Amino acid sequence: MAKKKSEKKIRITQVRSLIGRPEPQRRTIKALGLRKMNHSVEHVATPQILGMVNKVRHLVKVEEL
């Protein structure tokens, strides 16, 4: 798959704990590749990734790169 120059990347950082959160939110955080507090990952800003971020927006911080 060829990488396009126009693909925007985002950095997602977990800033809140998963303690007491529903299982779907825990699975979404895991699917994003986040493991623990203050852990960051970079993803291409696809509609799928943005939808997952939207579901857990209260637990993460998002920055454009």
All heavy atoms as TSV, in Angstrom:
chain	resi	resn	atom	element	x	y	z
A	1	MET	N	N	0.847	-1.182	0.000
A	1	MET	CA	C	0.000	0.000	0.000
A	1	MET	C	C	0.890	1.241	0.000
A	1	MET	O	O	1.727	1.421	0.876
A	1	MET	CB	C	-0.878	-0.045	1.250
A	1	MET	CG	C	-1.946	0.960	1.282
A	1	MET	SD	S	-3.024	0.499	2.670
A	1	MET	CE	C	-3.953	1.935	2.800
A	2	ALA	N	N	0.712	2.089	-0.972
A	2	ALA	CA	C	1.533	3.293	-1.096
A	2	ALA	C	C	1.076	4.349	-0.094
A	2	ALA	O	O	-0.114	4.559	0.112
A	2	ALA	CB	C	1.437	3.842	-2.513
A	3	LYS	N	N	2.030	5.001	0.534
A	3	LYS	CA	C	1.717	6.041	1.507
A	3	LYS	C	C	1.518	7.361	0.773
A	3	LYS	O	O	2.349	7.774	-0.005
A	3	LYS	CB	C	2.847	6.159	2.524
A	3	LYS	CG	C	2.542	7.120	3.631
A	3	LYS	CD	C	3.613	7.114	4.677
A	3	LYS	CE	C	3.275	8.121	5.753
A	3	LYS	NZ	N	4.317	8.204	6.748
A	4	LYS	N	N	0.399	8.003	1.038
A	4	LYS	CA	C	0.111	9.294	0.425
A	4	LYS	C	C	0.758	10.405	1.235
A	4	LYS	O	O	0.851	10.331	2.458
A	4	LYS	CB	C	-1.401	9.529	0.378
A	4	LYS	CG	C	-2.147	8.532	-0.454
A	4	LYS	CD	C	-3.628	8.840	-0.393
A	4	LYS	CE	C	-4.426	7.784	-1.105
A	4	LYS	NZ	N	-5.855	8.026	-0.993
A	5	LYS	N	N	1.200	11.453	0.552
A	5	LYS	CA	C	1.802	12.586	1.260
A	5	LYS	C	C	0.767	13.377	2.041
A	5	LYS	O	O	1.092	14.045	3.002
A	5	LYS	CB	C	2.517	13.500	0.261
A	5	LYS	CG	C	3.772	12.892	-0.308
A	5	LYS	CD	C	4.493	13.869	-1.192
A	5	LYS	CE	C	5.759	13.241	-1.733
A	5	LYS	NZ	N	6.521	14.146	-2.557
A	6	SER	N	N	-0.504	13.289	1.628
A	6	SER	CA	C	-1.540	14.094	2.277
A	6	SER	C	C	-2.125	13.423	3.518
A	6	SER	O	O	-3.014	13.981	4.143
A	6	SER	CB	C	-2.659	14.386	1.280
A	6	SER	OG	O	-3.262	13.169	0.879
A	7	GLU	N	N	-1.653	12.215	3.878
A	7	GLU	CA	C	-2.187	11.547	5.052
A	7	GLU	C	C	-1.782	12.289	6.319
A	7	GLU	O	O	-0.608	12.524	6.553
A	7	GLU	CB	C	-1.687	10.105	5.129
A	7	GLU	CG	C	-2.270	9.206	4.073
A	7	GLU	CD	C	-1.748	7.788	4.186
A	7	GLU	OE1	O	-0.689	7.586	4.794
A	7	GLU	OE2	O	-2.410	6.903	3.656
A	8	LYS	N	N	-2.761	12.643	7.112
A	8	LYS	CA	C	-2.477	13.334	8.370
A	8	LYS	C	C	-2.275	12.303	9.459
A	8	LYS	O	O	-2.982	11.311	9.524
A	8	LYS	CB	C	-3.625	14.267	8.739
A	8	LYS	CG	C	-3.738	15.456	7.848
A	8	LYS	CD	C	-4.750	16.436	8.375
A	8	LYS	CE	C	-4.814	17.647	7.484
A	8	LYS	NZ	N	-5.739	18.658	7.992
A	9	LYS	N	N	-1.315	12.569	10.325
A	9	LYS	CA	C	-1.064	11.687	11.457
A	9	LYS	C	C	-1.505	12.397	12.730
A	9	LYS	O	O	-1.466	13.618	12.822
A	9	LYS	CB	C	0.418	11.332	11.544
A	9	LYS	CG	C	0.875	10.479	10.369
A	9	LYS	CD	C	2.205	9.870	10.633
A	9	LYS	CE	C	1.969	8.580	11.387
A	9	LYS	NZ	N	3.170	7.805	11.614
A	10	ILE	N	N	-1.926	11.590	13.685
A	10	ILE	CA	C	-2.300	12.124	14.984
A	10	ILE	C	C	-1.566	11.339	16.076
A	10	ILE	O	O	-1.238	10.163	15.892
A	10	ILE	CB	C	-3.823	12.069	15.225
A	10	ILE	CG1	C	-4.361	10.643	15.072
A	10	ILE	CG2	C	-4.555	13.028	14.322
A	10	ILE	CD1	C	-5.818	10.490	15.454
A	11	ARG	N	N	-1.286	12.018	17.175
A	11	ARG	CA	C	-0.705	11.367	18.351
A	11	ARG	C	C	-1.807	11.302	19.398
A	11	ARG	O	O	-2.416	12.315	19.748
A	11	ARG	CB	C	0.476	12.148	18.895
A	11	ARG	CG	C	1.042	11.517	20.170
A	11	ARG	CD	C	2.249	12.249	20.707
A	11	ARG	NE	N	3.345	12.113	19.763
A	11	ARG	CZ	C	4.090	13.143	19.331
A	11	ARG	NH1	N	3.849	14.366	19.754
A	11	ARG	NH2	N	5.070	12.941	18.487
A	12	ILE	N	N	-2.049	10.095	19.898
A	12	ILE	CA	C	-3.086	9.867	20.898
A	12	ILE	C	C	-2.398	9.498	22.204
A	12	ILE	O	O	-1.572	8.581	22.230
A	12	ILE	CB	C	-4.026	8.732	20.458
A	12	ILE	CG1	C	-4.579	9.020	19.060
A	12	ILE	CG2	C	-5.149	8.542	21.456
A	12	ILE	CD1	C	-5.176	7.820	18.375
A	13	THR	N	N	-2.721	10.206	23.270
A	13	THR	CA	C	-2.133	9.963	24.580
A	13	THR	C	C	-3.248	9.683	25.577
A	13	THR	O	O	-4.203	10.454	25.674
A	13	THR	CB	C	-1.332	11.196	25.058
A	13	THR	OG1	O	-0.370	11.533	24.068
A	13	THR	CG2	C	-0.638	10.926	26.383
A	14	GLN	N	N	-3.129	8.578	26.316
A	14	GLN	CA	C	-4.107	8.270	27.354
A	14	GLN	C	C	-3.822	9.138	28.567
A	14	GLN	O	O	-2.724	9.118	29.107
A	14	GLN	CB	C	-4.041	6.795	27.739
A	14	GLN	CG	C	-5.083	6.414	28.763
A	14	GLN	CD	C	-5.021	4.957	29.147
A	14	GLN	OE1	O	-4.389	4.162	28.479
A	14	GLN	NE2	N	-5.680	4.623	30.232
A	15	VAL	N	N	-4.807	9.931	28.991
A	15	VAL	CA	C	-4.610	10.848	30.113
A	15	VAL	C	C	-5.492	10.519	31.317
A	15	VAL	O	O	-5.319	11.111	32.382
A	15	VAL	CB	C	-4.846	12.321	29.691
A	15	VAL	CG1	C	-3.792	12.762	28.697
A	15	VAL	CG2	C	-6.231	12.512	29.145
A	16	ARG	N	N	-6.439	9.581	31.161
A	16	ARG	CA	C	-7.295	9.189	32.282
A	16	ARG	C	C	-7.284	7.676	32.433
A	16	ARG	O	O	-7.086	6.943	31.470
A	16	ARG	CB	C	-8.733	9.680	32.068
A	16	ARG	CG	C	-8.760	11.181	31.884
A	16	ARG	CD	C	-9.853	11.986	32.491
A	16	ARG	NE	N	-10.429	11.535	33.717
A	16	ARG	CZ	C	-11.711	11.717	33.992
A	16	ARG	NH1	N	-12.518	12.281	33.130
A	16	ARG	NH2	N	-12.191	11.324	35.145
A	17	SER	N	N	-7.538	7.224	33.633
A	17	SER	CA	C	-7.479	5.804	33.971
A	17	SER	C	C	-8.677	5.036	33.419
A	17	SER	O	O	-9.758	5.592	33.201
A	17	SER	CB	C	-7.441	5.658	35.484
A	17	SER	OG	O	-7.541	4.317	35.861
A	18	LEU	N	N	-8.480	3.727	33.231
A	18	LEU	CA	C	-9.559	2.846	32.788
A	18	LEU	C	C	-10.297	2.199	33.955
A	18	LEU	O	O	-11.250	1.457	33.742
A	18	LEU	CB	C	-8.991	1.743	31.887
A	18	LEU	CG	C	-8.417	2.204	30.561
A	18	LEU	CD1	C	-7.848	1.025	29.794
A	18	LEU	CD2	C	-9.459	2.919	29.739
A	19	ILE	N	N	-9.872	2.485	35.178
A	19	ILE	CA	C	-10.514	1.896	36.352
A	19	ILE	C	C	-11.980	2.332	36.396
A	19	ILE	O	O	-12.297	3.523	36.329
A	19	ILE	CB	C	-9.787	2.312	37.647
A	19	ILE	CG1	C	-8.381	1.741	37.649
A	19	ILE	CG2	C	-10.579	1.877	38.877
A	19	ILE	CD1	C	-7.515	2.262	38.794
A	20	GLY	N	N	-12.876	1.382	36.463
A	20	GLY	CA	C	-14.301	1.653	36.546
A	20	GLY	C	C	-14.964	1.972	35.216
A	20	GLY	O	O	-16.147	2.306	35.193
A	21	ARG	N	N	-14.229	1.860	34.119
A	21	ARG	CA	C	-14.796	2.156	32.795
A	21	ARG	C	C	-15.457	0.909	32.217
A	21	ARG	O	O	-15.029	-0.214	32.491
A	21	ARG	CB	C	-13.708	2.632	31.832
A	21	ARG	CG	C	-12.980	3.865	32.281
A	21	ARG	CD	C	-13.898	5.066	32.327
A	21	ARG	NE	N	-13.189	6.191	32.933
A	21	ARG	CZ	C	-13.741	7.347	33.180
A	21	ARG	NH1	N	-15.005	7.558	32.902
A	21	ARG	NH2	N	-13.045	8.305	33.729
A	22	PRO	N	N	-16.474	1.072	31.374
A	22	PRO	CA	C	-17.137	-0.073	30.748
A	22	PRO	C	C	-16.179	-0.837	29.824
A	22	PRO	O	O	-15.238	-0.267	29.278
A	22	PRO	CB	C	-18.267	0.551	29.936
A	22	PRO	CG	C	-18.429	1.934	30.468
A	22	PRO	CD	C	-17.112	2.342	31.038
A	23	GLU	N	N	-16.454	-2.119	29.646
A	23	GLU	CA	C	-15.599	-2.986	28.841
A	23	GLU	C	C	-15.420	-2.485	27.398
A	23	GLU	O	O	-14.308	-2.552	26.870
A	23	GLU	CB	C	-16.152	-4.417	28.845
A	23	GLU	CG	C	-15.198	-5.439	28.278
A	23	GLU	CD	C	-13.869	-5.532	29.011
A	23	GLU	OE1	O	-13.831	-5.297	30.232
A	23	GLU	OE2	O	-12.858	-5.846	28.346
A	24	PRO	N	N	-16.458	-1.969	26.723
A	24	PRO	CA	C	-16.232	-1.463	25.359
A	24	PRO	C	C	-15.184	-0.341	25.291
A	24	PRO	O	O	-14.403	-0.272	24.348
A	24	PRO	CB	C	-17.606	-0.955	24.923
A	24	PRO	CG	C	-18.563	-1.776	25.724
A	24	PRO	CD	C	-17.887	-1.974	27.055
A	25	GLN	N	N	-15.155	0.532	26.307
A	25	GLN	CA	C	-14.149	1.596	26.329
A	25	GLN	C	C	-12.766	1.024	26.556
A	25	GLN	O	O	-11.787	1.453	25.937
A	25	GLN	CB	C	-14.477	2.628	27.410
A	25	GLN	CG	C	-15.705	3.451	27.094
A	25	GLN	CD	C	-16.045	4.442	28.164
A	25	GLN	OE1	O	-15.258	4.698	29.075
A	25	GLN	NE2	N	-17.236	5.016	28.073
A	26	ARG	N	N	-12.650	0.015	27.408
A	26	ARG	CA	C	-11.361	-0.637	27.648
A	26	ARG	C	C	-10.831	-1.285	26.365
A	26	ARG	O	O	-9.650	-1.182	26.046
A	26	ARG	CB	C	-11.494	-1.722	28.724
A	26	ARG	CG	C	-11.758	-1.189	30.111
A	26	ARG	CD	C	-12.041	-2.353	31.059
A	26	ARG	NE	N	-12.335	-1.898	32.387
A	26	ARG	CZ	C	-11.460	-1.922	33.394
A	26	ARG	NH1	N	-10.254	-2.397	33.215
A	26	ARG	NH2	N	-11.805	-1.477	34.572
A	27	ARG	N	N	-11.730	-1.943	25.633
A	27	ARG	CA	C	-11.319	-2.605	24.383
A	27	ARG	C	C	-10.930	-1.594	23.321
A	27	ARG	O	O	-10.011	-1.837	22.536
A	27	ARG	CB	C	-12.431	-3.515	23.886
A	27	ARG	CG	C	-12.519	-4.811	24.670
A	27	ARG	CD	C	-13.515	-5.727	24.062
A	27	ARG	NE	N	-14.819	-5.091	24.177
A	27	ARG	CZ	C	-15.962	-5.730	24.319
A	27	ARG	NH1	N	-15.999	-7.026	24.349
A	27	ARG	NH2	N	-17.096	-5.083	24.435
A	28	THR	N	N	-11.603	-0.458	23.281
A	28	THR	CA	C	-11.263	0.582	22.310
A	28	THR	C	C	-9.882	1.147	22.591
A	28	THR	O	O	-9.073	1.323	21.675
A	28	THR	CB	C	-12.317	1.707	22.332
A	28	THR	OG1	O	-13.602	1.141	22.036
A	28	THR	CG2	C	-11.997	2.775	21.302
A	29	ILE	N	N	-9.577	1.409	23.856
A	29	ILE	CA	C	-8.249	1.904	24.228
A	29	ILE	C	C	-7.181	0.881	23.838
A	29	ILE	O	O	-6.141	1.228	23.276
A	29	ILE	CB	C	-8.196	2.214	25.747
A	29	ILE	CG1	C	-9.046	3.433	26.082
A	29	ILE	CG2	C	-6.761	2.402	26.211
A	29	ILE	CD1	C	-8.478	4.757	25.605
A	30	LYS	N	N	-7.442	-0.387	24.098
A	30	LYS	CA	C	-6.492	-1.446	23.745
A	30	LYS	C	C	-6.322	-1.532	22.225
A	30	LYS	O	O	-5.209	-1.703	21.725
A	30	LYS	CB	C	-6.960	-2.779	24.311
A	30	LYS	CG	C	-5.973	-3.895	24.115
A	30	LYS	CD	C	-6.412	-5.167	24.800
A	30	LYS	CE	C	-5.372	-6.245	24.582
A	30	LYS	NZ	N	-5.739	-7.505	25.248
A	31	ALA	N	N	-7.420	-1.402	21.483
A	31	ALA	CA	C	-7.363	-1.470	20.018
A	31	ALA	C	C	-6.568	-0.303	19.437
A	31	ALA	O	O	-5.944	-0.441	18.383
A	31	ALA	CB	C	-8.779	-1.484	19.440
A	32	LEU	N	N	-6.570	0.831	20.123
A	32	LEU	CA	C	-5.771	1.972	19.676
A	32	LEU	C	C	-4.288	1.763	19.957
A	32	LEU	O	O	-3.452	2.505	19.464
A	32	LEU	CB	C	-6.252	3.257	20.357
A	32	LEU	CG	C	-7.563	3.838	19.837
A	32	LEU	CD1	C	-8.068	4.929	20.760
A	32	LEU	CD2	C	-7.394	4.359	18.426
A	33	GLY	N	N	-3.961	0.765	20.783
A	33	GLY	CA	C	-2.564	0.470	21.084
A	33	GLY	C	C	-2.069	1.117	22.358
A	33	GLY	O	O	-0.873	1.098	22.636
A	34	LEU	N	N	-2.985	1.675	23.139
A	34	LEU	CA	C	-2.591	2.316	24.391
A	34	LEU	C	C	-2.547	1.271	25.499
A	34	LEU	O	O	-3.389	0.377	25.559
A	34	LEU	CB	C	-3.573	3.431	24.747
A	34	LEU	CG	C	-3.580	4.581	23.751
A	34	LEU	CD1	C	-4.778	5.472	23.988
A	34	LEU	CD2	C	-2.298	5.370	23.836
A	35	ARG	N	N	-1.556	1.382	26.377
A	35	ARG	CA	C	-1.358	0.377	27.407
A	35	ARG	C	C	-1.563	0.907	28.818
A	35	ARG	O	O	-2.076	0.206	29.671
A	35	ARG	CB	C	0.051	-0.206	27.291
A	35	ARG	CG	C	0.265	-0.940	26.006
A	35	ARG	CD	C	1.570	-1.693	26.047
A	35	ARG	NE	N	1.768	-2.403	24.812
A	35	ARG	CZ	C	2.623	-2.038	23.872
A	35	ARG	NH1	N	3.360	-0.958	24.038
A	35	ARG	NH2	N	2.740	-2.726	22.764
A	36	LYS	N	N	-1.101	2.127	29.084
A	36	LYS	CA	C	-1.210	2.668	30.432
A	36	LYS	C	C	-1.240	4.184	30.370
A	36	LYS	O	O	-1.125	4.773	29.294
A	36	LYS	CB	C	-0.059	2.183	31.310
A	36	LYS	CG	C	1.318	2.468	30.751
A	36	LYS	CD	C	2.379	1.819	31.624
A	36	LYS	CE	C	3.752	2.031	31.036
A	36	LYS	NZ	N	4.787	1.445	31.877
A	37	MET	N	N	-1.389	4.813	31.517
A	37	MET	CA	C	-1.475	6.265	31.594
A	37	MET	C	C	-0.249	6.924	30.975
A	37	MET	O	O	0.874	6.436	31.142
A	37	MET	CB	C	-1.581	6.705	33.063
A	37	MET	CG	C	-2.876	6.307	33.736
A	37	MET	SD	S	-4.220	7.367	33.250
A	37	MET	CE	C	-3.655	8.892	33.920
A	38	ASN	N	N	-0.467	8.016	30.266
A	38	ASN	CA	C	0.565	8.817	29.607
A	38	ASN	C	C	1.304	8.082	28.490
A	38	ASN	O	O	2.325	8.560	28.028
A	38	ASN	CB	C	1.567	9.383	30.629
A	38	ASN	CG	C	0.888	10.317	31.596
A	38	ASN	OD1	O	0.103	11.171	31.196
A	38	ASN	ND2	N	1.147	10.140	32.871
A	39	HIS	N	N	0.773	6.942	28.051
A	39	HIS	CA	C	1.350	6.238	26.908
A	39	HIS	C	C	0.798	6.880	25.637
A	39	HIS	O	O	-0.386	7.208	25.565
A	39	HIS	CB	C	0.977	4.751	26.969
A	39	HIS	CG	C	1.582	3.936	25.888
A	39	HIS	ND1	N	0.835	3.153	25.053
A	39	HIS	CD2	C	2.868	3.781	25.499
A	39	HIS	CE1	C	1.638	2.552	24.203
A	39	HIS	NE2	N	2.884	2.925	24.450
A	40	SER	N	N	1.668	7.090	24.635
A	40	SER	CA	C	1.261	7.723	23.380
A	40	SER	C	C	1.493	6.793	22.212
A	40	SER	O	O	2.438	6.003	22.219
A	40	SER	CB	C	2.060	9.007	23.147
A	40	SER	OG	O	1.765	9.948	24.139
A	41	VAL	N	N	0.629	6.903	21.217
A	41	VAL	CA	C	0.787	6.177	19.961
A	41	VAL	C	C	0.477	7.145	18.826
A	41	VAL	O	O	-0.235	8.133	19.010
A	41	VAL	CB	C	-0.134	4.942	19.866
A	41	VAL	CG1	C	0.274	3.867	20.847
A	41	VAL	CG2	C	-1.588	5.314	20.064
A	42	GLU	N	N	1.032	6.854	17.645
A	42	GLU	CA	C	0.750	7.661	16.460
A	42	GLU	C	C	-0.010	6.811	15.457
A	42	GLU	O	O	0.327	5.647	15.238
A	42	GLU	CB	C	2.047	8.170	15.845
A	42	GLU	CG	C	2.769	9.148	16.733
A	42	GLU	CD	C	4.063	9.656	16.118
A	42	GLU	OE1	O	4.343	9.353	14.942
A	42	GLU	OE2	O	4.797	10.355	16.838
A	43	HIS	N	N	-1.042	7.399	14.873
A	43	HIS	CA	C	-1.852	6.722	13.874
A	43	HIS	C	C	-2.126	7.695	12.726
A	43	HIS	O	O	-2.146	8.910	12.927
A	43	HIS	CB	C	-3.208	6.292	14.444
A	43	HIS	CG	C	-3.151	5.116	15.361
A	43	HIS	ND1	N	-2.928	3.839	14.923
A	43	HIS	CD2	C	-3.303	5.028	16.705
A	43	HIS	CE1	C	-2.936	3.013	15.943
A	43	HIS	NE2	N	-3.161	3.716	17.050
A	44	VAL	N	N	-2.379	7.147	11.556
A	44	VAL	CA	C	-2.888	7.944	10.444
A	44	VAL	C	C	-4.350	8.239	10.753
A	44	VAL	O	O	-5.084	7.375	11.232
A	44	VAL	CB	C	-2.754	7.173	9.107
A	44	VAL	CG1	C	-3.371	7.965	7.971
A	44	VAL	CG2	C	-1.291	6.875	8.825
A	45	ALA	N	N	-4.780	9.458	10.492
A	45	ALA	CA	C	-6.127	9.900	10.857
A	45	ALA	C	C	-7.159	9.385	9.860
A	45	ALA	O	O	-7.708	10.133	9.059
A	45	ALA	CB	C	-6.175	11.414	10.951
A	46	THR	N	N	-7.458	8.086	9.932
A	46	THR	CA	C	-8.489	7.489	9.076
A	46	THR	C	C	-9.844	7.628	9.768
A	46	THR	O	O	-9.900	7.851	10.989
A	46	THR	CB	C	-8.198	5.996	8.841
A	46	THR	OG1	O	-8.242	5.321	10.103
A	46	THR	CG2	C	-6.848	5.791	8.174
A	47	PRO	N	N	-10.935	7.476	9.035
A	47	PRO	CA	C	-12.255	7.557	9.672
A	47	PRO	C	C	-12.439	6.521	10.783
A	47	PRO	O	O	-13.080	6.798	11.794
A	47	PRO	CB	C	-13.232	7.292	8.522
A	47	PRO	CG	C	-12.490	7.725	7.305
A	47	PRO	CD	C	-11.051	7.398	7.570
A	48	GLN	N	N	-11.835	5.333	10.624
A	48	GLN	CA	C	-11.958	4.293	11.645
A	48	GLN	C	C	-11.269	4.715	12.936
A	48	GLN	O	O	-11.833	4.565	14.029
A	48	GLN	CB	C	-11.349	2.973	11.146
A	48	GLN	CG	C	-12.085	2.364	9.976
A	48	GLN	CD	C	-11.673	2.947	8.624
A	48	GLN	OE1	O	-10.748	3.750	8.526
A	48	GLN	NE2	N	-12.359	2.545	7.578
A	49	ILE	N	N	-10.056	5.226	12.829
A	49	ILE	CA	C	-9.301	5.660	14.008
A	49	ILE	C	C	-9.999	6.845	14.665
A	49	ILE	O	O	-10.143	6.899	15.888
A	49	ILE	CB	C	-7.847	6.022	13.634
A	49	ILE	CG1	C	-7.093	4.788	13.148
A	49	ILE	CG2	C	-7.130	6.685	14.805
A	49	ILE	CD1	C	-6.875	3.720	14.209
A	50	LEU	N	N	-10.458	7.803	13.874
A	50	LEU	CA	C	-11.136	8.977	14.431
A	50	LEU	C	C	-12.426	8.587	15.139
A	50	LEU	O	O	-12.792	9.178	16.162
A	50	LEU	CB	C	-11.402	10.011	13.338
A	50	LEU	CG	C	-10.151	10.632	12.713
A	50	LEU	CD1	C	-10.539	11.565	11.572
A	50	LEU	CD2	C	-9.317	11.360	13.751
A	51	GLY	N	N	-13.133	7.584	14.638
A	51	GLY	CA	C	-14.339	7.097	15.296
A	51	GLY	C	C	-14.027	6.471	16.644
A	51	GLY	O	O	-14.753	6.676	17.623
A	52	MET	N	N	-12.926	5.708	16.695
A	52	MET	CA	C	-12.524	5.095	17.963
A	52	MET	C	C	-12.114	6.168	18.962
A	52	MET	O	O	-12.470	6.093	20.149
A	52	MET	CB	C	-11.381	4.103	17.723
A	52	MET	CG	C	-11.849	2.860	17.009
A	52	MET	SD	S	-10.601	1.717	16.402
A	52	MET	CE	C	-9.292	1.789	17.535
A	53	VAL	N	N	-11.384	7.173	18.495
A	53	VAL	CA	C	-10.967	8.271	19.376
A	53	VAL	C	C	-12.200	9.009	19.900
A	53	VAL	O	O	-12.256	9.380	21.076
A	53	VAL	CB	C	-10.019	9.237	18.632
A	53	VAL	CG1	C	-9.816	10.514	19.415
A	53	VAL	CG2	C	-8.687	8.559	18.355
A	54	ASN	N	N	-13.197	9.193	19.060
A	54	ASN	CA	C	-14.420	9.881	19.474
A	54	ASN	C	C	-15.133	9.140	20.601
A	54	ASN	O	O	-15.705	9.760	21.500
A	54	ASN	CB	C	-15.349	10.061	18.271
A	54	ASN	CG	C	-16.491	10.989	18.572
A	54	ASN	OD1	O	-16.311	12.028	19.198
A	54	ASN	ND2	N	-17.677	10.613	18.135
A	55	LYS	N	N	-15.086	7.810	20.588
A	55	LYS	CA	C	-15.746	7.003	21.617
A	55	LYS	C	C	-15.074	7.136	22.984
A	55	LYS	O	O	-15.710	6.928	24.011
A	55	LYS	CB	C	-15.767	5.526	21.223
A	55	LYS	CG	C	-16.679	5.219	20.071
A	55	LYS	CD	C	-18.119	5.365	20.485
A	55	LYS	CE	C	-19.045	4.974	19.361
A	55	LYS	NZ	N	-20.449	5.144	19.713
A	56	VAL	N	N	-13.772	7.437	22.989
A	56	VAL	CA	C	-13.043	7.534	24.259
A	56	VAL	C	C	-12.394	8.905	24.422
A	56	VAL	O	O	-11.380	9.053	25.086
A	56	VAL	CB	C	-11.984	6.406	24.390
A	56	VAL	CG1	C	-12.642	5.057	24.505
A	56	VAL	CG2	C	-11.012	6.430	23.232
A	57	ARG	N	N	-13.002	9.924	23.839
A	57	ARG	CA	C	-12.408	11.263	23.845
A	57	ARG	C	C	-12.222	11.829	25.238
A	57	ARG	O	O	-11.374	12.687	25.454
A	57	ARG	CB	C	-13.220	12.218	22.967
A	57	ARG	CG	C	-14.604	12.496	23.473
A	57	ARG	CD	C	-15.361	13.402	22.491
A	57	ARG	NE	N	-16.743	13.576	22.921
A	57	ARG	CZ	C	-17.756	12.853	22.482
A	57	ARG	NH1	N	-17.542	11.891	21.603
A	57	ARG	NH2	N	-18.980	13.066	22.925
A	58	HIS	N	N	-12.985	11.338	26.210
A	58	HIS	CA	C	-12.867	11.808	27.584
A	58	HIS	C	C	-11.686	11.161	28.310
A	58	HIS	O	O	-11.338	11.575	29.416
A	58	HIS	CB	C	-14.165	11.528	28.348
A	58	HIS	CG	C	-14.599	10.112	28.315
A	58	HIS	ND1	N	-15.080	9.515	27.168
A	58	HIS	CD2	C	-14.582	9.168	29.270
A	58	HIS	CE1	C	-15.365	8.252	27.440
A	58	HIS	NE2	N	-15.064	8.013	28.707
A	59	LEU	N	N	-11.036	10.174	27.684
A	59	LEU	CA	C	-9.910	9.463	28.305
A	59	LEU	C	C	-8.582	9.786	27.643
A	59	LEU	O	O	-7.532	9.406	28.169
A	59	LEU	CB	C	-10.136	7.941	28.209
A	59	LEU	CG	C	-11.417	7.396	28.837
A	59	LEU	CD1	C	-11.535	5.917	28.549
A	59	LEU	CD2	C	-11.421	7.663	30.324
A	60	VAL	N	N	-8.602	10.444	26.479
A	60	VAL	CA	C	-7.379	10.648	25.704
A	60	VAL	C	C	-7.196	12.115	25.334
A	60	VAL	O	O	-8.130	12.914	25.373
A	60	VAL	CB	C	-7.371	9.795	24.416
A	60	VAL	CG1	C	-7.431	8.320	24.744
A	60	VAL	CG2	C	-8.501	10.180	23.481
A	61	LYS	N	N	-5.946	12.435	24.939
A	61	LYS	CA	C	-5.615	13.746	24.389
A	61	LYS	C	C	-5.119	13.475	22.963
A	61	LYS	O	O	-4.343	12.552	22.740
A	61	LYS	CB	C	-4.512	14.388	25.220
A	61	LYS	CG	C	-4.018	15.723	24.687
A	61	LYS	CD	C	-2.978	16.337	25.602
A	61	LYS	CE	C	-1.680	15.597	25.430
A	61	LYS	NZ	N	-0.538	16.219	26.113
A	62	VAL	N	N	-5.547	14.276	21.993
A	62	VAL	CA	C	-5.196	14.070	20.601
A	62	VAL	C	C	-4.466	15.301	20.083
A	62	VAL	O	O	-4.908	16.429	20.298
A	62	VAL	CB	C	-6.456	13.819	19.736
A	62	VAL	CG1	C	-6.093	13.599	18.286
A	62	VAL	CG2	C	-7.243	12.641	20.280
A	63	GLU	N	N	-3.330	15.058	19.395
A	63	GLU	CA	C	-2.552	16.149	18.788
A	63	GLU	C	C	-2.320	15.814	17.322
A	63	GLU	O	O	-2.047	14.673	16.987
A	63	GLU	CB	C	-1.181	16.275	19.451
A	63	GLU	CG	C	-1.176	16.421	20.942
A	63	GLU	CD	C	0.227	16.247	21.479
A	63	GLU	OE1	O	1.065	17.130	21.212
A	63	GLU	OE2	O	0.474	15.240	22.154
A	64	GLU	N	N	-2.411	16.820	16.462
A	64	GLU	CA	C	-2.061	16.627	15.053
A	64	GLU	C	C	-0.550	16.749	14.906
A	64	GLU	O	O	0.093	17.549	15.573
A	64	GLU	CB	C	-2.737	17.683	14.188
A	64	GLU	CG	C	-4.207	17.443	13.987
A	64	GLU	CD	C	-4.785	18.363	12.929
A	64	GLU	OE1	O	-4.065	18.741	12.000
A	64	GLU	OE2	O	-5.968	18.691	13.057
A	65	LEU	N	N	-0.004	15.930	14.015
A	65	LEU	CA	C	1.438	15.980	13.750
A	65	LEU	C	C	1.705	16.610	12.399
A	65	LEU	O	O	0.895	16.669	11.552
A	65	LEU	CB	C	2.032	14.580	13.802
A	65	LEU	CG	C	1.862	13.843	15.122
A	65	LEU	CD1	C	2.457	12.458	15.022
A	65	LEU	CD2	C	2.539	14.605	16.242
